Amino acid sequence: MPSGGTDDFPGLPVGAARRLADERGWRVVRVLAPGAMMTMDHREGRLNLLVRDGVVERGWEG
C-alpha cells in the first residue's frame, strides 16, 4: 500500500511527481492530459495524475 495521500502531487512538475510516487510505493502511475479518454476501472495502487503543460493539476487513486 502506498504511503501518504494524493494531496502532495498538484503543482509538481510531472517528473518530480513520478519520483515522489515511486518513493511512496505507487505501483502504477498513469499520466493523463485534460480531456483524455481513460478506463474507469479502479485499480488499487494506481496513481492517476491529471497533467497540463507538464504540471500536475490533480492526483487520485484508482
Secondary structure, DSSP 8 states (H G I E B T S, - for coil): --SS-STT-TTSBHHHHHHHHHHHT-SEEEEE-TT--------TTEEEEEEETTEEEEEEE-
